[in-house]
Amino acid sequence: MDKITSVFDVAARAMSSQMTRLNTVASNLANANSVGSSPEDTFKALRPVFATQYAEKINKSGLATVGVDGIVALDREPGKVFAPDHPKANADGYIFRAAVDTDEEMVEMLEASRQYQNNLEVLSTLRSLMMRTVNMGR
């Protein structure tokens, strides 16, 4: 793991984490209408698991950020639909729809996007303040 040495590292890791979150949302939305022959074969929505990452010298620097610890599949029951003519129907004539709530995924996407934008604003503000400081010395 790379060291956390500045606010730039904090924001970069947070942005990377939100990008992972956006990618899982995109995967969920892409598979929202998929079907399977059994509950086990059906796509399960994914979520990243976030964990706090601290700088090595947290007592001195006070720096901490977020990182992705892993990606897990949500434990939700797929929708059972009677469709005997469907090519993926099981012996009883049922197909199973992915348990992906598109409204929930859209909220996740908006939230992740806003968090990403907030971190981008932090970097922009920090850069602007650093440039002002440099210009003050001239």
Backbone hydrogen bonds, N-H to C=O, Kabsch-Sander energy under -0.5 kcal/mol:
donor,donor_aa,acceptor,acceptor_aa,energy
5,T,3,K,-0.8
10,V,6,S,-1.7
11,A,7,V,-2.6
12,A,8,F,-2.5
13,R,9,D,-2.4
14,A,10,V,-2.0
15,M,11,A,-2.6
16,S,12,A,-2.3
17,S,13,R,-2.3
18,Q,14,A,-2.1
19,M,15,M,-2.1
20,T,16,S,-2.0
21,R,17,S,-2.0
22,L,18,Q,-2.5
23,N,19,M,-2.3
24,T,20,T,-2.1
25,V,21,R,-2.0
26,A,22,L,-2.4
27,S,23,N,-2.1
28,N,24,T,-2.5
29,L,25,V,-2.8
30,A,26,A,-2.3
31,N,27,S,-1.4
32,A,29,L,-0.9
34,S,31,N,-1.7
36,G,96,F,-2.0
41,D,38,S,-0.6
42,T,38,S,-0.8
42,T,39,P,-0.5
47,R,72,V,-2.4
49,V,70,G,-3.3
50,F,48,P,-0.6
51,A,67,G,-2.5
53,Q,65,T,-2.8
55,A,63,L,-2.4
58,I,55,A,-1.0
60,K,57,K,-0.9
61,S,57,K,-2.9
62,G,58,I,-1.9
65,T,53,Q,-2.9
67,G,51,A,-2.3
69,D,49,V,-3.6
69,D,67,G,-0.6
70,G,49,V,-1.0
72,V,47,R,-2.9
74,L,45,A,-3.4
76,R,74,L,-1.5
79,G,97,R,-1.4
81,V,79,G,-0.6
81,V,95,I,-2.8
83,A,81,V,-0.8
83,A,93,G,-2.7
86,H,83,A,-1.8
89,A,86,H,-1.8
90,N,94,Y,-2.6
93,G,90,N,-2.0
95,I,81,V,-2.8
96,F,36,G,-2.4
97,R,79,G,-3.0
98,A,34,S,-2.2
99,A,43,F,-0.8
100,V,98,A,-1.9
101,D,99,A,-0.5
102,T,100,V,-0.9
105,E,101,D,-2.2
106,M,102,T,-2.1
107,V,103,D,-1.9
108,E,104,E,-2.4
109,M,105,E,-2.4
110,L,106,M,-2.4
111,E,107,V,-2.6
112,A,108,E,-2.7
113,S,109,M,-2.4
114,R,110,L,-2.4
115,Q,111,E,-2.4
116,Y,112,A,-2.3
117,Q,113,S,-2.5
118,N,114,R,-2.5
119,N,115,Q,-1.9
120,L,116,Y,-2.1
121,E,117,Q,-2.3
122,V,118,N,-1.9
123,L,119,N,-2.0
124,S,120,L,-2.3
125,T,121,E,-2.8
126,L,122,V,-2.6
127,R,123,L,-2.4
128,S,124,S,-2.3
129,L,125,T,-2.6
130,M,126,L,-2.3
131,M,127,R,-2.2
132,R,128,S,-2.1
133,T,129,L,-2.1
134,V,130,M,-2.2
135,N,131,M,-2.4
136,M,132,R,-1.8
137,G,133,T,-1.0
137,G,134,V,-0.5
138,R,135,N,-1.0
